[in-house]
Amino acid sequence: MSTRPATNVETHVNPYSRPSDLKITDMRIATLARGWPIIRLDTNQGIYGLGEVRDGASKTYALILKNRLLGENPCNVDKLFRRIKPFGYHARQGGGVCGVEMALMDLAGKAYGVPAYQLAGGKFRDCVRCYCDTDSVPDAEEMGNRLKRRMDQGFTFLKMDLGIQLCRNISDALSFPKGMLETSTVMHPFTGIRITDKGIGILSDYVATVRDIIGYEIPLAIDHFGHLGLESCIRLARALDKFSLAWLEDMIPWQFTDQYVRLSHACETPIATGEDIYCSEGFADLFEARAISVCHPDLATSGGILETKKIGDRAQEHGIAMAMHMAGSPISFMASVHCAAATENFLVLENHAVDLPWWSDLVTGLPNPIIQNGTVSVPETPGLGLDLNPEVIRAHLNPKDPGYFEPTTAWDAEHSHDRLWS
């Protein structure tokens, strides 16, 4: 029998942190110019956690949660997530809950001295493959050359847009009720927009030119088709099958599972959706119906690190891969990296900021640039593995909301009767 003394896990944790006594004392927010509200959760022990509200969402979605977190131990991530989960919803409305979950995972990792992926069960990979969305241009040859430059940068997975805007000024390419091409508030099945054979030919020729330039060995996904009805999407998808695309993304709203089943059965190209879906149960119908081949959650909408891993695991049970949408700062990006590392059926992670020269400078503790040769290394440092660079953050604050983690005491006493049962 061993005579070695028993050890306590807390002997290995951060020396200025005692996790069992850790309490949240404050929530503050600084909003970057790109519409990225950064959350900072402060504690009674001097350590803090960083999270991010999804791009374009109101910081109010996070601040409304403050009173429900004050005095709580941030290491109880699942307990607190369940408390605040009812205050999120699909698309941007889930941004506050998700941003807080990131900050809780950052705090818990810092308190126990482990990277966030370890709190999600460990990792399946040491580096995460990225694709960078590339702004589209009307000229197909120029688009191909833009993507070729991405390949020269080391990216091994590409995505571009292929919308009906490419043929909207060409006669007889589209059929539509007057005014419908200009609206973005009418869902696809209700616009009456249809694409003609001429329009399909224009878009097919565009992709053919791009493929001639970049070749067929590299995956190429396509997004932002426009508000077409299902039948036009099917006709277009069939025409694009010959280009061996990685996936066709969000051709129709994610809510219409039956339409996704019809679309998936009608073509041979993988179909993807999911960036606006909140929590794993939101994906259930799509998964059960085998309506998609690739789920595409955005961690800043889908519930944060642990919930998005659950989505990936649920997808895997149905033979569905998980790619990840991401259009935020390095904070939500690195939260996504930790989730991707911990999810077996992960495919590729999006990044919208490759061309922003100051993006990697917003944080410290990571390689610069963060993405190198189309991949990012999974950090081994505690929490998300980063800290803020105050000087750069201040230089890129939103001019309409220029405060740098100003006090938010007005939200301290906000309260309602939240219980969902009597």
C-alpha positions as CSV (number, residue, x, y, z in Angstrom):
1,M,0.0,0.0,0.0
2,S,1.4,3.4,-1.0
3,T,2.4,5.7,1.8
4,R,2.5,8.8,-0.5
5,P,0.4,11.6,1.0
6,A,-2.9,12.4,-0.6
7,T,-2.9,15.5,-2.8
8,N,-5.7,18.0,-3.2
9,V,-6.5,19.3,-6.7
10,E,-6.4,22.8,-5.3
11,T,-2.6,22.5,-4.6
12,H,-2.2,22.6,-8.4
13,V,-4.4,25.6,-9.1
14,N,-3.6,29.2,-9.7
15,P,-1.9,30.4,-6.5
16,Y,-4.0,33.6,-6.3
17,S,-7.2,31.6,-6.8
18,R,-9.2,29.4,-4.5
19,P,-11.9,28.0,-6.8
20,S,-14.3,27.0,-4.1
21,D,-14.4,30.5,-2.8
22,L,-14.5,32.3,-6.1
23,K,-17.4,34.7,-6.6
24,I,-18.5,36.9,-9.5
25,T,-18.5,40.6,-8.4
26,D,-19.1,42.6,-11.6
27,M,-19.8,42.5,-15.3
28,R,-18.5,45.2,-17.6
29,I,-18.5,45.6,-21.4
30,A,-16.4,47.3,-24.0
31,T,-17.8,47.4,-27.6
32,L,-15.4,47.3,-30.5
33,A,-16.0,49.2,-33.7
34,R,-17.0,46.1,-35.7
35,G,-20.0,45.6,-33.4
36,W,-18.2,43.1,-31.0
37,P,-19.3,43.7,-27.4
38,I,-16.6,42.2,-25.1
39,I,-17.7,40.9,-21.7
40,R,-15.5,41.0,-18.7
41,L,-16.7,39.1,-15.6
42,D,-14.7,40.2,-12.5
43,T,-14.3,38.2,-9.3
44,N,-13.4,38.6,-5.6
45,Q,-10.0,37.1,-6.2
46,G,-8.7,39.4,-8.9
47,I,-9.0,37.0,-11.9
48,Y,-11.6,37.8,-14.6
49,G,-13.1,36.0,-17.5
50,L,-13.6,37.2,-21.1
51,G,-16.5,36.5,-23.4
52,E,-18.1,38.1,-26.4
53,V,-21.7,38.9,-27.5
54,R,-22.2,37.9,-31.1
55,D,-21.4,40.4,-33.8
56,G,-24.1,42.9,-34.3
57,A,-26.1,42.0,-31.2
58,S,-27.0,44.4,-28.4
59,K,-24.9,44.4,-25.2
60,T,-28.2,44.5,-23.4
61,Y,-28.6,40.8,-24.0
62,A,-25.6,40.3,-21.7
63,L,-26.3,43.1,-19.1
64,I,-29.7,41.7,-18.3
65,L,-28.0,38.6,-17.0
66,K,-25.7,40.5,-14.6
67,N,-27.9,40.3,-11.5
68,R,-28.4,36.6,-12.0
69,L,-24.6,36.0,-11.8
70,L,-23.4,38.3,-9.0
71,G,-22.2,36.4,-6.0
72,E,-22.1,33.1,-7.9
73,N,-19.1,30.8,-8.3
74,P,-18.2,31.0,-12.0
75,C,-16.7,27.5,-11.9
76,N,-20.3,26.2,-11.8
77,V,-20.6,26.7,-15.5
78,D,-23.4,24.3,-16.2
79,K,-25.5,25.5,-13.2
80,L,-25.2,29.1,-14.3
81,F,-25.8,28.3,-18.0
82,R,-29.1,26.6,-17.1
83,R,-30.1,29.7,-15.0
84,I,-29.5,32.1,-17.9
85,K,-30.4,29.9,-20.8
86,P,-34.1,31.0,-21.0
87,F,-32.9,34.6,-21.7
88,G,-31.4,33.6,-25.1
89,Y,-33.0,32.8,-28.4
90,H,-32.1,32.1,-31.9
91,A,-29.8,34.4,-34.0
92,R,-28.4,37.5,-32.2
93,Q,-30.7,37.2,-29.3
94,G,-28.6,34.3,-27.9
95,G,-25.5,36.5,-27.9
96,G,-25.6,37.5,-24.2
97,V,-26.0,34.0,-22.9
98,C,-23.3,32.7,-25.1
99,G,-20.9,35.5,-24.3
100,V,-21.4,34.9,-20.6
101,E,-20.7,31.1,-21.0
102,M,-17.4,31.9,-22.8
103,A,-16.4,34.1,-19.8
104,L,-17.4,31.5,-17.3
105,M,-15.3,28.9,-19.1
106,D,-12.4,31.3,-19.3
107,L,-12.7,32.0,-15.5
108,A,-13.0,28.3,-14.6
109,G,-10.0,27.4,-16.7
110,K,-8.0,30.2,-15.1
111,A,-9.1,29.1,-11.6
112,Y,-8.1,25.5,-12.1
113,G,-5.1,26.2,-14.3
114,V,-6.3,24.3,-17.3
115,P,-7.3,25.2,-20.9
116,A,-11.0,25.5,-21.7
117,Y,-10.9,22.5,-24.0
118,Q,-10.0,20.4,-21.0
119,L,-13.2,21.5,-19.2
120,A,-15.0,20.2,-22.3
121,G,-13.5,16.8,-22.0
122,G,-10.1,17.0,-23.6
123,K,-9.1,17.5,-27.2
124,F,-9.1,15.5,-30.4
125,R,-6.6,17.7,-32.3
126,D,-3.7,20.1,-31.6
127,C,-4.5,22.5,-34.3
128,V,-7.7,23.7,-35.9
129,R,-8.2,24.2,-39.7
130,C,-9.7,27.5,-40.7
131,Y,-11.4,28.9,-43.8
132,C,-11.7,32.6,-44.4
133,D,-14.8,34.0,-46.0
134,T,-13.7,36.1,-49.0
135,D,-15.7,39.1,-50.2
136,S,-17.2,38.5,-53.5
137,V,-16.8,40.6,-56.6
138,P,-18.8,40.6,-59.9
139,D,-15.9,39.5,-62.0
140,A,-15.4,35.7,-61.7
141,E,-11.8,35.8,-62.7
142,E,-11.0,38.3,-60.1
143,M,-12.9,36.2,-57.5
144,G,-10.8,33.2,-58.5
145,N,-7.6,35.1,-58.1
146,R,-8.7,36.3,-54.7
147,L,-9.2,32.8,-53.6
148,K,-5.9,31.7,-55.1
149,R,-4.2,34.3,-52.9
150,R,-5.9,32.7,-49.9
151,M,-4.3,29.4,-51.0
152,D,-0.9,31.2,-51.2
153,Q,-1.5,32.3,-47.6
154,G,-1.7,28.7,-46.6
155,F,-5.5,28.2,-46.4
156,T,-6.6,24.7,-47.4
157,F,-10.4,25.4,-47.3
158,L,-12.2,28.2,-49.0
159,K,-15.6,29.8,-49.1
160,M,-17.2,32.5,-51.3
161,D,-20.7,34.0,-52.0
162,L,-22.7,33.3,-55.0
163,G,-25.9,35.3,-54.8
164,I,-28.5,36.4,-57.3
165,Q,-27.1,39.9,-57.0
166,L,-24.6,38.7,-59.7
167,C,-27.4,38.6,-62.2
168,R,-30.0,41.0,-60.9
169,N,-29.2,43.7,-63.6
170,I,-29.2,41.2,-66.4
171,S,-32.5,40.9,-68.3
172,D,-34.4,37.6,-68.1
173,A,-32.1,36.1,-65.5
174,L,-34.6,36.5,-62.6
175,S,-38.3,36.6,-62.3
176,F,-39.7,38.4,-59.3
177,P,-42.5,40.7,-58.0
178,K,-41.6,44.3,-58.1
179,G,-39.6,45.4,-55.0
180,M,-38.8,42.0,-53.8
181,L,-35.1,42.1,-54.9
182,E,-34.6,45.1,-52.6
183,T,-36.0,43.6,-49.4
184,S,-34.1,41.5,-46.8
185,T,-36.9,41.1,-44.4
186,V,-39.1,38.7,-46.3
187,M,-38.3,35.0,-45.9
188,H,-37.3,33.0,-48.9
189,P,-40.5,31.0,-49.5
190,F,-42.5,34.2,-49.6
191,T,-40.6,36.5,-52.0
192,G,-41.8,35.0,-55.2
193,I,-38.2,35.3,-56.6
194,R,-37.3,32.6,-59.1
195,I,-34.1,32.1,-61.1
196,T,-34.4,31.4,-64.8
197,D,-32.2,29.0,-66.9
198,K,-30.3,32.1,-68.0
199,G,-29.6,33.1,-64.4
200,I,-28.5,29.6,-63.5
201,G,-26.2,29.6,-66.5
202,I,-24.6,32.9,-65.3
203,L,-24.0,31.5,-61.8
204,S,-22.7,28.2,-63.1
205,D,-20.3,29.9,-65.5
206,Y,-19.0,32.0,-62.5
207,V,-18.2,29.0,-60.5
208,A,-16.6,27.2,-63.5
209,T,-14.2,30.2,-63.9
210,V,-13.3,30.1,-60.2
211,R,-12.7,26.4,-60.3
212,D,-10.5,26.8,-63.4
213,I,-8.3,29.1,-61.4
214,I,-8.2,27.3,-58.0
215,G,-8.5,23.8,-59.2
216,Y,-10.7,21.0,-57.8
217,E,-8.4,19.6,-55.0
218,I,-9.2,22.3,-52.5
219,P,-12.7,22.4,-50.8
220,L,-14.8,25.4,-51.8
221,A,-18.1,26.2,-50.0
222,I,-20.7,28.6,-51.2
223,D,-23.0,31.0,-49.2
224,H,-25.4,33.9,-49.6
225,F,-27.5,32.8,-52.5
226,G,-30.3,35.3,-51.9
227,H,-34.0,34.9,-51.0
228,L,-34.9,32.3,-53.5
229,G,-37.8,29.8,-53.1
230,L,-37.1,26.1,-52.6
231,E,-37.7,25.1,-56.2
232,S,-35.2,27.6,-57.5
233,C,-32.7,26.5,-54.9
234,I,-33.1,22.9,-56.1
235,R,-32.6,23.8,-59.7
236,L,-29.5,25.8,-58.9
237,A,-28.1,23.2,-56.6
238,R,-28.4,20.5,-59.3
239,A,-26.6,22.8,-61.7
240,L,-23.7,23.3,-59.2
241,D,-23.3,19.6,-58.4
242,K,-20.7,19.1,-61.1
243,F,-18.3,21.5,-59.3
244,S,-17.7,19.2,-56.3
245,L,-18.4,21.9,-53.7
246,A,-17.8,21.4,-50.0
247,W,-21.4,22.6,-49.2
248,L,-24.2,24.9,-50.1
249,E,-25.0,27.1,-47.1
250,D,-28.3,28.6,-45.8
251,M,-30.1,28.3,-49.2
252,I,-33.4,28.5,-47.2
253,P,-34.2,29.5,-43.6
254,W,-33.1,26.9,-41.1
255,Q,-36.6,26.6,-39.6
256,F,-38.0,24.7,-42.6
257,T,-36.8,21.2,-42.0
258,D,-39.1,19.6,-44.6
259,Q,-37.7,22.0,-47.3
260,Y,-34.2,21.1,-46.3
261,V,-35.1,17.4,-46.7
262,R,-36.4,18.1,-50.2
263,L,-33.3,20.1,-51.1
264,S,-30.8,17.5,-49.7
265,H,-32.6,14.7,-51.5
266,A,-32.7,16.6,-54.8
267,C,-28.9,17.2,-55.2
268,E,-25.6,15.6,-54.6
269,T,-23.8,18.5,-52.9
270,P,-23.7,18.6,-49.1
271,I,-26.2,21.0,-47.6
272,A,-25.3,23.1,-44.5
273,T,-27.1,25.4,-42.1
274,G,-27.1,26.4,-38.5
275,E,-25.4,29.7,-37.7
276,D,-28.6,31.2,-36.3
277,I,-29.8,28.2,-34.2
278,Y,-29.8,28.4,-30.4
279,C,-28.8,25.4,-28.4
280,S,-28.7,21.7,-29.3
281,E,-32.5,21.2,-29.2
282,G,-32.8,23.8,-32.0
283,F,-30.9,21.4,-34.3
284,A,-32.9,18.3,-33.3
285,D,-35.4,18.3,-36.2
286,L,-32.7,18.8,-38.8
287,F,-30.7,16.0,-37.4
288,E,-33.5,13.6,-36.9
289,A,-34.7,14.1,-40.5
290,R,-31.1,13.8,-41.9
291,A,-32.0,17.1,-43.6
292,I,-28.4,18.4,-43.8
293,S,-24.9,17.0,-44.2
294,V,-23.0,19.7,-42.3
295,C,-24.3,21.6,-39.3
296,H,-22.8,25.1,-39.0
297,P,-23.4,26.6,-35.5
298,D,-21.9,29.9,-34.4
299,L,-20.7,29.5,-30.9
300,A,-21.8,33.0,-30.1
301,T,-25.4,32.0,-30.9
302,S,-25.5,28.3,-30.3
303,G,-24.9,28.4,-26.5
304,G,-21.2,28.7,-25.9
305,I,-18.4,26.1,-25.7
306,L,-20.1,23.3,-23.8
307,E,-23.5,23.6,-25.6
308,T,-21.8,23.7,-29.1
309,K,-19.8,20.6,-28.3
310,K,-23.2,18.9,-27.4
311,I,-24.4,20.0,-30.9
312,G,-21.4,18.4,-32.5
313,D,-21.8,15.2,-30.5
314,R,-25.5,15.1,-31.4
315,A,-24.7,15.7,-35.1
316,Q,-22.1,12.9,-35.0
317,E,-24.8,10.4,-33.8
318,H,-26.6,11.1,-37.1
319,G,-23.5,11.0,-39.4
320,I,-23.4,14.8,-39.7
321,A,-20.1,16.8,-39.7
322,M,-19.8,20.1,-37.8
323,A,-18.2,23.2,-39.3
324,M,-18.4,26.4,-37.3
325,H,-19.4,29.9,-38.2
326,M,-17.4,32.8,-36.7
327,A,-17.4,36.5,-37.4
328,G,-16.1,38.1,-34.2
329,S,-13.0,39.1,-32.3
330,P,-10.2,36.8,-31.2
331,I,-12.2,36.1,-28.0
332,S,-15.1,34.3,-29.6
333,F,-12.7,32.9,-32.2
334,M,-10.5,31.2,-29.5
335,A,-13.7,30.0,-27.7
336,S,-14.6,28.4,-31.0
337,V,-11.0,26.9,-31.3
338,H,-11.3,25.2,-27.9
339,C,-14.8,23.8,-28.8
340,A,-13.4,22.6,-32.2
341,A,-10.5,20.9,-30.5
342,A,-12.9,19.1,-28.1
343,T,-15.4,17.9,-30.8
344,E,-14.6,14.8,-32.8
345,N,-16.6,15.4,-35.9
346,F,-15.4,19.0,-36.4
347,L,-14.5,19.9,-39.9
348,V,-13.4,23.6,-40.3
349,L,-13.8,27.0,-38.5
350,E,-14.7,30.2,-40.2
351,N,-12.8,33.5,-39.8
352,H,-14.0,36.9,-41.2
353,A,-11.1,39.0,-40.1
354,V,-8.0,37.7,-42.0
355,D,-7.7,41.1,-43.8
356,L,-8.0,43.2,-40.6
357,P,-4.4,44.1,-39.8
358,W,-5.2,44.8,-36.2
359,W,-7.3,41.8,-35.4
360,S,-4.6,39.6,-33.9
361,D,-3.2,42.6,-32.0
362,L,-6.5,42.9,-29.9
363,V,-5.2,40.2,-27.6
364,T,-2.0,39.0,-26.1
365,G,-0.7,35.5,-25.2
366,L,-1.2,34.0,-28.6
367,P,1.0,33.8,-31.8
368,N,0.7,36.9,-34.0
369,P,-0.9,36.4,-36.4
370,I,-3.2,34.0,-34.6
371,I,-3.9,32.1,-37.8
372,Q,-0.8,30.8,-39.6
373,N,-0.8,28.7,-42.7
374,G,-4.6,28.3,-42.5
375,T,-4.6,26.8,-39.0
376,V,-4.5,27.9,-35.4
377,S,-2.7,26.1,-32.6
378,V,-4.9,25.1,-29.6
379,P,-3.5,26.9,-26.6
380,E,-2.3,25.0,-23.6
381,T,-2.6,28.0,-21.2
382,P,-5.5,28.4,-18.8
383,G,-9.0,29.4,-19.9
384,L,-9.2,30.7,-23.4
385,G,-5.5,31.3,-23.4
386,L,-5.5,35.0,-24.0
387,D,-5.7,38.4,-22.5
388,L,-6.7,41.9,-23.8
389,N,-4.3,44.4,-25.3
390,P,-5.9,47.6,-23.7
391,E,-4.1,50.0,-26.0
392,V,-5.3,48.3,-29.2
393,I,-8.8,47.7,-27.8
394,R,-9.1,51.4,-26.9
395,A,-8.0,52.4,-30.4
396,H,-10.8,50.3,-32.0
397,L,-13.8,51.0,-29.7
398,N,-17.2,51.7,-31.3
399,P,-17.4,55.5,-31.6
400,K,-21.1,55.3,-30.8
401,D,-20.3,53.4,-27.5
402,P,-16.8,54.4,-26.7
403,G,-16.7,53.3,-23.0
404,Y,-13.9,51.0,-21.9
405,F,-15.4,48.6,-19.3
406,E,-17.3,51.4,-17.6
407,P,-19.3,50.6,-14.5
408,T,-22.7,48.9,-15.0
409,T,-24.2,49.4,-11.6
410,A,-27.6,50.2,-13.0
411,W,-28.0,46.5,-13.8
412,D,-27.0,45.3,-10.3
413,A,-30.6,45.2,-8.9
414,E,-32.4,44.3,-12.1
415,H,-34.7,41.4,-11.2
416,S,-37.8,39.4,-12.3
417,H,-39.5,36.2,-11.2
418,D,-37.7,33.9,-13.6
419,R,-38.9,30.5,-12.5
420,L,-40.5,28.5,-15.4
421,W,-42.8,26.4,-13.2
422,S,-45.3,26.9,-10.4
